Amino acid sequence: MSPRRRLAVACLLVAALALLAGCSGPAPEQEVICHGCVDAVENVTGGSGTATVEESVTHVRLQESGDARFVARLEVGDDGETDATTADRVVERIEALERTSYDTRPAFERRDLDARVTGDEVLVTYSVGGMTERRFGVTVTDRFYRADGRGRSDEVDHGPFQIGTDRLVVDGPDGTSPLVGVPGATVKDDRVVWTGNEVSTRSYLVFGDSGGEVRGRTAVAANVIEWAGPQALLASALPVAVLGALAIGFAYRYPRRVADGWNPRDDSLFKALALGPFAVPVGIAALWQLPVPTVDTAVLLAVVTGVVLTARAVRSDDGDDVEDDSDAAPARESTADSRPPAPRRPIGQRLAEGEFGGRGVVYAVVLSATAVAAVTAAVAADFEGDYLGFVWLAAAALPLFAFTALGYLVTDRERTPHRVVAVAAAATAPWLVMFTAIVNGDEVISDLLGMILVPLGQLAGGVLLFYAALWLTTRYRSTGTDA
């Protein structure tokens, strides 16, 4: 092929791509529950002009099988006319609006779209699959709940659904009534009714025959944990591992060090970790100087920082043991060299013998796990988001209080259960932060603040507060002993 012909073919390809890009615009952002219903009826019944729909309402009947039946009743005004062809023309017009509309589209994928005329009233009916699910014996639908960021694959906006008619009325299966309140809606005659233009993005609908608010929110919590839990687990895995390892290391190491007489000038672990809080701002500043500060780069920075600090901590731990052994008497060194090392006992045997605090530790673990599970369930049940902001702030600050308490508790070797609670609080706080943020509708997976800055702040602040509390406590106790 000659160069001139290759150039011509390339120009044609570029033109074709440009034409395709111009024809395929972005998916409409606004989604309407009864999309095209009012416009279709007004255009079809208006003859040569446009008629008026005086009153309109969309009824939704939820079924236990998972499907839902939608029936829109539209009352035509005196300026409109209906005939034997009105119903078919309304369906054709609705389908045409769905194909040609660039600003709006149906909120759900409609099936069996149909219409019929009764006097001056036009009824538009269709079905939607996968609207409900059964949990704990009640019927739940999260299809109106938009804060989870889930929707169609080509969706570019997760804002509230527009109703498309004057009212939206949702009925549950026969013999059921709403078990939870819905933001922006009222409950009337066992129905959920919206009279505004849109449905709140935090609308969970739960219908049951008994159980009330507790049963309803339990079903909602199970649904929320199902979609928010895996995301939160992924986002919090690294912070949980780093803070948990640090807290466990402090709780295991420092009771012995304090009993032997702790001095920060002789603690190489303190010297290594104390540099971390000062290195964090430098790393963040360096991150922002990059041409494209991506989440991958931020995660890499956090991982490298954690590995370096952990390596230095392990190395300093070994060095401290060597320094402690060097102070021993020569006779003890020769005896230790000639004696074979004691076999390591199984962890189960050590627990049974009370080496780790006995029953108190078991109770502390159970209490901590119960508290974390209860907070997680409470966050999941708060689908309206009334208290999520407060819970997020409390969870973000929890490691700071936990490490401060741990700095005090390591000075008393008898308080092992209390140290277990402090360790659990420090380790599980990132999970609560991420889970609460996701339920609140925040994109924490792609958010630099949620993924990186908050955990780094918890790490840096926790280290400083731990050593500050440890230093103040040991100094106070040594002063009291000298007196």
C-alpha positions as CSV (number, residue, x, y, z in Angstrom):
1,M,0.0,0.0,0.0
2,S,1.4,3.4,-1.0
3,P,2.0,6.1,1.7
4,R,-0.7,8.3,0.2
5,R,-3.3,5.4,0.5
6,R,-2.2,4.6,4.0
7,L,-2.7,8.3,4.9
8,A,-6.2,8.3,3.4
9,V,-7.2,5.1,5.3
10,A,-5.9,6.6,8.6
11,C,-7.9,9.8,8.0
12,L,-11.1,7.8,7.4
13,L,-10.6,5.8,10.6
14,V,-10.1,9.0,12.6
15,A,-13.3,10.4,11.1
16,A,-15.3,7.3,11.9
17,L,-14.1,7.2,15.5
18,A,-15.0,10.9,15.9
19,L,-18.5,10.2,14.5
20,L,-19.0,7.3,16.8
21,A,-17.9,9.3,19.8
22,G,-20.3,12.1,18.9
23,C,-23.2,9.7,18.5
24,S,-22.7,7.8,21.7
25,G,-23.1,10.4,24.5
26,P,-22.9,9.7,28.2
27,A,-25.7,7.8,29.9
28,P,-28.4,10.2,31.3
29,E,-27.9,11.2,34.8
30,Q,-31.5,11.7,35.9
31,E,-33.5,8.5,36.5
32,V,-37.3,8.6,36.7
33,I,-39.5,5.9,38.2
34,C,-42.5,6.4,35.8
35,H,-40.3,7.7,33.0
36,G,-42.3,9.2,30.1
37,C,-45.7,8.4,31.5
38,V,-47.0,12.0,31.9
39,D,-45.4,13.3,28.7
40,A,-46.7,10.4,26.6
41,V,-50.3,10.8,27.9
42,E,-50.3,14.5,27.4
43,N,-48.9,14.2,23.8
44,V,-51.2,11.4,22.7
45,T,-54.5,12.7,24.2
46,G,-53.8,16.3,23.1
47,G,-54.7,15.7,19.4
48,S,-52.9,18.4,17.5
49,G,-51.7,20.1,20.7
50,T,-50.8,19.0,24.2
51,A,-53.4,17.9,26.8
52,T,-53.1,18.3,30.6
53,V,-52.7,15.5,33.1
54,E,-54.6,16.9,36.1
55,E,-53.7,14.2,38.6
56,S,-51.2,11.3,38.5
57,V,-50.1,8.7,41.0
58,T,-47.8,5.6,40.7
59,H,-48.7,2.6,42.7
60,V,-46.0,-0.1,43.4
61,R,-47.0,-3.5,44.7
62,L,-44.1,-5.4,46.2
63,Q,-44.2,-9.2,46.1
64,E,-42.4,-11.8,48.1
65,S,-41.2,-13.5,44.9
66,G,-38.9,-10.5,44.2
67,D,-40.9,-8.8,41.5
68,A,-42.9,-5.6,41.7
69,R,-45.9,-4.4,39.8
70,F,-46.1,-0.7,38.8
71,V,-49.4,0.9,38.0
72,A,-49.5,4.6,37.0
73,R,-52.9,6.3,37.0
74,L,-53.1,9.5,35.0
75,E,-56.3,11.5,34.8
76,V,-56.7,13.4,31.6
77,G,-58.0,17.0,31.7
78,D,-60.9,18.4,29.8
79,D,-58.6,19.5,27.0
80,G,-57.7,15.9,26.2
81,E,-59.4,13.2,24.3
82,T,-59.1,9.4,24.4
83,D,-60.2,6.7,21.9
84,A,-59.7,3.1,21.1
85,T,-56.1,3.7,19.9
86,T,-55.0,5.8,22.9
87,A,-53.5,2.9,24.9
88,D,-51.4,1.6,22.0
89,R,-50.2,5.0,21.1
90,V,-49.2,5.8,24.8
91,V,-47.1,2.6,24.9
92,E,-45.4,3.5,21.6
93,R,-44.7,7.1,22.8
94,I,-43.3,5.9,26.2
95,E,-40.9,3.5,24.3
96,A,-39.9,6.2,21.9
97,L,-39.1,8.6,24.8
98,E,-37.0,5.9,26.4
99,R,-34.9,5.5,23.2
100,T,-34.5,9.2,22.3
101,S,-34.3,11.0,25.7
102,Y,-30.8,12.2,26.5
103,D,-31.5,13.9,29.8
104,T,-33.6,11.2,31.6
105,R,-34.2,7.5,31.5
106,P,-36.2,4.9,33.5
107,A,-35.1,4.2,37.0
108,F,-35.6,0.5,36.5
109,E,-35.6,-2.0,33.6
110,R,-39.3,-2.3,32.7
111,R,-41.0,-5.5,31.5
112,D,-44.4,-6.0,30.0
113,L,-45.1,-2.3,29.4
114,D,-48.8,-1.9,28.7
115,A,-51.6,0.7,28.9
116,R,-55.4,0.8,29.0
117,V,-58.0,3.5,29.1
118,T,-60.9,3.8,31.5
119,G,-63.0,6.8,30.8
120,D,-60.8,9.9,31.3
121,E,-58.1,7.9,33.1
122,V,-55.1,6.2,31.4
123,L,-53.4,3.3,33.3
124,V,-49.8,2.6,32.5
125,T,-48.6,-0.8,33.9
126,Y,-45.2,-2.6,33.9
127,S,-43.2,-5.0,36.0
128,V,-39.7,-4.8,37.5
129,G,-37.8,-7.9,38.5
130,G,-35.4,-8.3,41.5
131,M,-37.1,-5.6,43.6
132,T,-37.3,-7.4,46.9
133,E,-35.7,-10.1,49.0
134,R,-36.6,-12.0,52.1
135,R,-34.6,-11.5,55.3
136,F,-35.6,-12.7,58.8
137,G,-39.1,-13.3,57.6
138,V,-39.7,-9.8,56.2
139,T,-39.7,-8.3,52.7
140,V,-36.9,-5.8,52.0
141,T,-36.2,-3.6,49.0
142,D,-33.0,-1.6,48.6
143,R,-33.7,-0.5,45.1
144,F,-34.6,3.0,46.2
145,Y,-31.5,3.2,48.4
146,R,-28.8,5.1,46.4
147,A,-26.2,5.8,49.0
148,D,-24.5,2.5,48.3
149,G,-23.3,3.7,44.9
150,R,-24.8,0.7,43.2
151,G,-26.8,0.9,40.0
152,R,-26.6,0.2,36.4
153,S,-23.2,-0.5,34.9
154,D,-23.2,2.7,32.8
155,E,-24.5,4.9,35.6
156,V,-22.7,8.1,36.1
157,D,-24.8,9.6,38.9
158,H,-26.3,8.0,42.0
159,G,-28.6,10.9,42.9
160,P,-32.2,10.5,44.0
161,F,-34.9,9.0,41.8
162,Q,-37.4,11.4,40.3
163,I,-41.0,10.1,40.8
164,G,-42.5,11.3,37.5
165,T,-46.0,11.6,38.8
166,D,-47.7,13.6,41.6
167,R,-47.4,10.8,44.1
168,L,-45.6,7.5,44.6
169,V,-47.4,4.9,46.8
170,V,-45.7,1.6,47.7
171,D,-47.6,-1.4,49.1
172,G,-46.0,-4.5,50.6
173,P,-47.2,-8.0,50.2
174,D,-50.7,-8.8,51.5
175,G,-51.0,-8.7,55.3
176,T,-47.8,-6.6,55.8
177,S,-47.1,-3.1,56.9
178,P,-44.0,-0.8,56.9
179,L,-41.6,-1.7,59.8
180,V,-39.2,1.3,59.5
181,G,-39.7,4.9,58.7
182,V,-38.5,6.3,55.4
183,P,-36.9,9.7,55.0
184,G,-39.2,12.2,53.2
185,A,-42.2,9.8,53.1
186,T,-45.2,9.2,55.2
187,V,-47.0,6.0,56.2
188,K,-50.7,5.9,55.6
189,D,-52.9,2.8,55.6
190,D,-50.0,0.4,55.7
191,R,-48.5,2.2,52.7
192,V,-45.4,4.3,52.1
193,V,-46.3,7.5,50.3
194,W,-44.1,10.2,48.7
195,T,-45.7,13.4,47.6
196,G,-42.6,15.4,46.5
197,N,-40.7,15.3,43.3
198,E,-38.0,12.8,44.3
199,V,-37.2,9.8,46.6
200,S,-34.6,10.2,49.2
201,T,-31.3,8.4,48.4
202,R,-31.5,6.7,51.8
203,S,-34.8,4.9,51.4
204,Y,-35.0,1.4,52.6
205,L,-38.4,-0.2,52.5
206,V,-39.2,-3.1,54.9
207,F,-42.6,-4.8,55.1
208,G,-43.6,-7.4,57.6
209,D,-46.5,-8.7,59.6
210,S,-45.0,-8.2,63.0
211,G,-41.7,-7.4,64.8
212,G,-41.8,-3.6,64.5
213,E,-38.8,-1.4,64.3
214,V,-36.3,-3.8,65.8
215,R,-37.0,-6.6,63.3
216,G,-37.1,-4.1,60.4
217,R,-33.7,-2.6,61.2
218,T,-32.2,-6.0,61.8
219,A,-33.1,-6.9,58.2
220,V,-31.7,-3.6,56.9
221,A,-28.5,-4.1,58.9
222,A,-28.0,-7.6,57.4
223,N,-28.5,-6.1,53.9
224,V,-26.1,-3.3,54.5
225,I,-23.3,-5.5,55.9
226,E,-23.6,-7.7,52.9
227,W,-22.7,-5.0,50.4
228,A,-20.6,-2.6,52.7
229,G,-18.7,-5.3,54.6
230,P,-16.4,-6.5,51.8
231,Q,-15.5,-3.0,50.8
232,A,-14.7,-2.0,54.3
233,L,-12.7,-5.1,54.9
234,L,-10.6,-4.4,51.8
235,A,-10.0,-0.7,52.7
236,S,-9.2,-1.4,56.4
237,A,-7.0,-4.5,56.1
238,L,-3.6,-2.7,56.0
239,P,-4.4,-0.1,58.8
240,V,-5.9,-2.9,61.0
241,A,-2.7,-5.0,60.6
242,V,-0.3,-2.1,61.2
243,L,-2.1,-0.7,64.3
244,G,-2.9,-4.1,65.7
245,A,0.7,-5.3,65.4
246,L,2.0,-2.1,67.0
247,A,-0.5,-2.3,69.9
248,I,0.3,-6.0,70.5
249,G,4.0,-5.2,70.4
250,F,3.6,-2.5,73.0
251,A,1.4,-4.6,75.3
252,Y,3.7,-7.6,75.2
253,R,7.1,-5.8,75.4
254,Y,6.7,-2.9,77.8
255,P,5.3,-4.4,81.0
256,R,8.6,-6.3,81.3
257,R,10.7,-3.3,80.3
258,V,9.0,-1.0,82.8
259,A,9.5,-3.7,85.6
260,D,13.2,-3.7,84.8
261,G,13.3,0.1,84.9
262,W,12.4,1.9,81.7
263,N,14.3,4.9,80.4
264,P,13.5,6.4,77.1
265,R,17.2,7.2,76.4
266,D,18.0,3.5,76.6
267,D,15.0,2.3,74.5
268,S,16.0,1.9,70.9
269,L,12.4,0.9,69.9
270,F,11.3,4.3,71.2
271,K,14.0,6.0,69.2
272,A,13.0,4.1,66.0
273,L,9.3,4.7,66.3
274,A,9.5,8.3,67.5
275,L,10.8,9.2,64.0
276,G,7.7,7.8,62.4
277,P,5.3,10.7,63.3
278,F,7.9,13.2,62.0
279,A,8.4,11.2,58.8
280,V,4.6,11.0,58.0
281,P,4.2,14.7,57.2
282,V,7.3,14.6,55.0
283,G,5.9,11.6,53.1
284,I,2.5,13.3,52.7
285,A,4.2,16.4,51.4
286,A,6.2,14.3,48.9
287,L,3.1,12.5,47.8
288,W,1.4,15.8,46.9
289,Q,4.4,16.8,44.9
290,L,3.9,13.9,42.5
291,P,2.4,14.8,39.1
292,V,-0.5,12.4,39.6
293,P,-1.1,11.5,43.4
294,T,-2.9,8.2,42.9
295,V,-4.2,5.9,45.5
296,D,-1.7,3.2,44.4
297,T,1.2,5.6,45.2
298,A,-0.3,6.4,48.5
299,V,-0.8,2.8,49.5
300,L,2.8,2.1,48.4
301,L,4.0,4.9,50.7
302,A,2.0,3.5,53.6
303,V,3.3,0.0,53.0
304,V,6.9,1.1,52.7
305,T,6.6,3.2,55.9
306,G,5.1,0.3,57.8
307,V,7.7,-2.2,56.6
308,V,10.6,0.2,57.5
309,L,9.2,0.9,61.0
310,T,8.4,-2.8,61.6
311,A,11.9,-3.8,60.5
312,R,13.5,-1.2,62.8
313,A,11.3,-2.3,65.7
314,V,12.2,-5.9,65.3
315,R,15.9,-5.1,65.0
316,S,15.8,-2.8,68.0
317,D,13.9,-5.4,70.0
318,D,16.8,-7.9,69.4
319,G,19.3,-5.2,70.3
320,D,17.6,-4.5,73.6
321,D,17.8,-8.2,74.5
322,V,21.5,-8.2,73.8
323,E,22.0,-5.1,75.9
324,D,20.1,-6.7,78.8
325,D,22.1,-9.9,78.5
326,S,25.4,-7.9,78.6
327,D,24.6,-6.6,82.1
328,A,24.3,-10.1,83.5
329,A,27.0,-11.7,85.6
330,P,29.7,-13.8,83.8
331,A,28.7,-16.8,85.8
332,R,25.2,-16.6,84.6
333,E,26.3,-16.3,81.0
334,S,28.4,-19.5,81.2
335,T,25.6,-21.4,82.8
336,A,23.1,-20.2,80.1
337,D,25.5,-21.2,77.4
338,S,25.8,-24.8,78.7
339,R,22.1,-25.2,79.3
340,P,19.9,-26.3,76.3
341,P,17.0,-24.0,75.4
342,A,13.7,-24.9,77.0
343,P,11.1,-26.3,74.6
344,R,8.3,-23.9,73.6
345,R,5.0,-24.9,75.0
346,P,1.9,-25.0,72.9
347,I,-0.3,-21.9,73.0
348,G,-3.2,-23.8,74.3
349,Q,-1.2,-25.1,77.3
350,R,0.1,-21.6,78.0
351,L,-3.5,-20.2,77.9
352,A,-4.8,-22.9,80.2
353,E,-2.0,-22.2,82.7
354,G,-3.0,-18.5,82.8
355,E,0.2,-17.2,81.2
356,F,-1.7,-14.6,79.3
357,G,-4.0,-13.5,82.1
358,G,-6.4,-16.4,82.5
359,R,-10.2,-15.9,82.3
360,G,-9.8,-12.1,82.5
361,V,-8.2,-12.1,79.0
362,V,-10.9,-14.4,77.6
363,Y,-13.6,-12.0,79.0
364,A,-11.7,-9.0,77.6
365,V,-11.6,-10.6,74.1
366,V,-15.3,-11.5,74.2
367,L,-16.2,-8.0,75.5
368,S,-14.2,-6.3,72.8
369,A,-15.6,-8.5,70.0
370,T,-19.1,-7.9,71.2
371,A,-18.6,-4.2,71.3
372,V,-17.2,-4.0,67.8
373,A,-20.0,-6.2,66.5
374,A,-22.6,-4.1,68.2
375,V,-21.2,-0.8,66.8
376,T,-21.0,-2.4,63.3
377,A,-24.6,-3.5,63.5
378,A,-25.8,-0.1,64.8
379,V,-24.0,1.7,61.9
380,A,-25.5,-0.7,59.4
381,A,-29.0,-0.2,60.9
382,D,-28.7,3.6,60.7
383,F,-29.5,3.7,57.0
384,E,-30.8,7.3,57.3
385,G,-27.3,8.4,58.3
386,D,-28.5,10.3,61.4
387,Y,-25.5,9.3,63.6
388,L,-22.9,8.2,61.1
389,G,-20.9,11.4,61.2
390,F,-20.5,11.2,64.9
391,V,-19.6,7.5,64.8
392,W,-16.9,8.2,62.2
393,L,-15.3,10.9,64.3
394,A,-15.4,8.7,67.4
395,A,-13.8,5.8,65.5
396,A,-11.1,8.0,64.0
397,A,-10.1,9.2,67.4
398,L,-10.4,5.8,69.1
399,P,-6.8,4.7,68.5
400,L,-5.5,7.9,70.1
401,F,-7.4,7.2,73.3
402,A,-6.5,3.5,73.1
403,F,-2.7,4.1,72.8
404,T,-2.8,6.7,75.6
405,A,-4.5,4.2,77.9
406,L,-2.1,1.5,76.8
407,G,0.8,3.7,77.8
408,Y,-0.6,3.8,81.3
409,L,-1.6,0.2,81.5
410,V,1.8,-1.3,80.5
411,T,3.2,0.1,83.8
412,D,1.1,-2.5,85.7
413,R,1.8,-6.1,84.8
414,E,-1.4,-7.2,86.5
415,R,-3.7,-5.4,84.1
416,T,-3.4,-7.8,81.2
417,P,-7.2,-7.8,80.5
418,H,-7.3,-4.1,80.3
419,R,-4.4,-4.1,77.9
420,V,-6.3,-6.6,75.7
421,V,-9.2,-4.2,75.5
422,A,-6.9,-1.3,74.6
423,V,-5.2,-3.4,71.9
424,A,-8.6,-4.4,70.5
425,A,-9.8,-0.8,70.4
426,A,-6.7,0.4,68.5
427,A,-6.8,-2.5,66.1
428,T,-10.5,-2.4,65.1
429,A,-10.9,1.3,64.9
430,P,-9.8,1.4,61.2
431,W,-12.5,-1.1,60.4
432,L,-15.2,1.1,62.1
433,V,-13.9,4.1,60.2
434,M,-14.0,2.5,56.8
435,F,-17.3,0.7,57.4
436,T,-19.0,3.9,58.6
437,A,-17.7,6.0,55.7
438,I,-18.9,3.4,53.2
439,V,-22.4,3.2,54.7
440,N,-22.4,7.0,54.7
441,G,-21.9,7.0,51.0
442,D,-18.2,8.1,50.9
443,E,-16.0,6.6,48.2
444,V,-13.2,5.6,50.6
445,I,-11.7,3.1,48.2
446,S,-10.6,6.1,46.0
447,D,-10.4,8.7,48.7
448,L,-6.9,9.7,49.8
449,L,-8.2,11.0,53.1
450,G,-10.0,7.9,54.1
451,M,-7.5,5.3,52.8
452,I,-4.2,7.0,53.8
453,L,-4.2,10.2,55.8
454,V,-6.5,9.0,58.6
455,P,-4.7,5.7,59.3
456,L,-1.3,7.5,59.1
457,G,-2.6,10.1,61.6
458,Q,-3.8,7.4,63.9
459,L,-0.4,5.7,63.7
460,A,1.6,8.8,64.3
461,G,-0.6,10.2,67.0
462,G,-0.9,6.8,68.7
463,V,2.9,6.3,68.9
464,L,3.4,9.8,70.4
465,L,0.5,9.5,72.9
466,F,1.6,6.0,74.0
467,Y,5.1,7.2,74.9
468,A,3.9,10.4,76.4
469,A,1.5,8.4,78.7
470,L,4.3,5.9,79.5
471,W,6.8,8.6,80.3
472,L,4.4,10.6,82.5
473,T,3.2,7.5,84.4
474,T,6.7,6.1,85.1
475,R,7.9,9.5,86.1
476,Y,5.0,10.0,88.5
477,R,5.4,6.6,90.1
478,S,9.2,6.9,90.5
479,T,8.6,10.3,92.1
480,G,6.1,8.8,94.5
481,T,8.5,5.9,95.3
482,D,11.3,8.3,96.0
483,A,9.1,10.3,98.3
